[in-house]
Amino acid sequence: MKKIIQVKIYKGEKYYVAECIDLPVVTQGKTVDETIENIKEAISLHLEGENLKEWDISPDFSVLINFELEPFYAKT
Protein backbone atom coordinates (compact mmCIF):
# COMPACT_ATOMS: atom_id res chain seq x y z
CA MET A 1 0.00 0.00 0.00
CA LYS A 2 1.15 3.52 -0.78
CA LYS A 3 2.13 5.54 2.25
CA ILE A 4 3.01 8.59 0.16
CA ILE A 5 0.79 10.52 -2.26
CA GLN A 6 2.96 12.48 -4.69
CA VAL A 7 2.09 15.99 -5.84
CA LYS A 8 3.80 18.29 -8.36
CA ILE A 9 3.49 22.08 -8.01
CA TYR A 10 4.45 24.41 -10.84
CA LYS A 11 3.82 27.99 -11.90
CA GLY A 12 0.94 28.30 -14.36
CA GLU A 13 0.11 31.40 -16.39
CA LYS A 14 -1.48 33.23 -13.43
CA TYR A 15 -1.46 30.87 -10.45
CA TYR A 16 0.48 27.97 -8.99
CA VAL A 17 -0.93 24.60 -10.03
CA ALA A 18 -0.83 21.43 -7.91
CA GLU A 19 -1.28 18.12 -9.71
CA CYS A 20 -1.50 14.78 -7.93
CA ILE A 21 0.61 12.06 -9.52
CA ASP A 22 -1.24 9.21 -7.78
CA LEU A 23 -4.84 10.49 -7.86
CA PRO A 24 -6.98 12.41 -10.37
CA VAL A 25 -6.78 15.64 -8.32
CA VAL A 26 -5.72 19.09 -9.55
CA THR A 27 -6.07 22.50 -7.91
CA GLN A 28 -4.47 25.95 -7.92
CA GLY A 29 -3.69 28.91 -5.68
CA LYS A 30 -2.32 32.44 -5.81
CA THR A 31 0.61 31.55 -3.53
CA VAL A 32 2.56 28.36 -2.89
CA ASP A 33 1.15 28.15 0.65
CA GLU A 34 -2.42 28.54 -0.60
CA THR A 35 -1.79 25.91 -3.28
CA ILE A 36 -0.47 23.44 -0.69
CA GLU A 37 -3.53 23.96 1.53
CA ASN A 38 -5.82 23.58 -1.49
CA ILE A 39 -4.23 20.29 -2.62
CA LYS A 40 -4.41 18.82 0.89
CA GLU A 41 -8.09 19.74 1.07
CA ALA A 42 -8.76 18.42 -2.46
CA ILE A 43 -7.09 15.08 -1.65
CA SER A 44 -9.13 14.77 1.56
CA LEU A 45 -12.37 15.54 -0.29
CA HIS A 46 -11.50 13.11 -3.08
CA LEU A 47 -10.83 10.27 -0.64
CA GLU A 48 -13.72 11.09 1.73
CA GLY A 49 -15.95 8.06 2.11
CA GLU A 50 -13.73 5.96 -0.17
CA ASN A 51 -12.31 2.57 0.70
CA LEU A 52 -8.60 3.36 0.76
CA LYS A 53 -7.78 -0.30 0.12
CA GLU A 54 -9.42 0.03 -3.31
CA TRP A 55 -7.06 2.95 -4.05
CA ASP A 56 -4.12 0.98 -2.57
CA ILE A 57 -3.47 3.84 -0.12
CA SER A 58 -2.51 3.44 3.52
CA PRO A 59 -4.87 5.18 6.01
CA ASP A 60 -1.90 7.07 7.51
CA PHE A 61 -0.55 8.37 4.19
CA SER A 62 1.74 11.38 3.78
CA VAL A 63 1.81 13.93 0.96
CA LEU A 64 5.14 14.50 -0.82
CA ILE A 65 5.23 17.75 -2.77
CA ASN A 66 7.74 18.41 -5.55
CA PHE A 67 8.12 22.01 -6.61
CA GLU A 68 9.03 22.64 -10.25
CA LEU A 69 11.21 25.75 -10.60
CA GLU A 70 11.42 27.97 -13.64
CA PRO A 71 14.75 27.83 -15.47
CA PHE A 72 17.40 30.17 -14.08
CA TYR A 73 20.37 31.24 -16.15
CA ALA A 74 23.48 32.75 -14.59
CA LYS A 75 24.76 35.95 -16.12
CA THR A 76 28.32 35.79 -17.39
N, C-alpha and C positions, 0 to 999 in steps of 0.2 A: 504494500500500500504506500502511496505517496505521502510523505510527511511535509513536503515542500510544494507550494503552488508558485510557479514562476510567472513574473510579470515584467514586461518591458515598458519603460517610459521614454518618450522622445518628444522633441519639440515639433508641434504641428505648425500650420500656418499662423494661427492666432493663439492657441492654447497648448498646454502639455497634454499628451495622449498617453493613457495607460492601457496596455493590451495584455490580457492573460495568455500565456503560452499553453496552459493546461486546460483551460475552460473557455467557453465562448462568451467572454466578458470583455467589454471595452468601455472606457469612460474618459473624461477629460477634466481639466481644471485650469484656472488662470495661473496658479503657482504650483510648484512641485509639491509643497505640503498639502495643498487642496486636492491635487491629483491623487496623492497617496491615500488620503482619507476617503476620497470617492471610490477608489478601486477596492479598498477594504470593505466598504459598505456594499458595493456592487457584488463582490464575491459572496458576502454573507447573505444578501438577498437571493442570489442565484442558487445557493445551496440550502436555503431555508426550506425545511420540510422534506428535503431529499434524503434518500438512503445513501450515505457516503460510501458504503461498500459497493454500490452500483457504479459510482464514479471512481472507485479504487483510490479513495482519499481517506487518510487517517483522521479520526475525530479531533486530534490535537495538532492539526497541520500548522505550518508556518508559511508566511509569504516572503519570497525572495524577490527583491526588486532590482532589476538592472537598469541603469540610466544610460541612455545613448547620448553621447556628446556630439555637438557639431564639430566639424573639422577645424583645427586650429593650426595655422601656419606661422612659424617663427620668421621674423623679419631679419634679413641678413644685411 
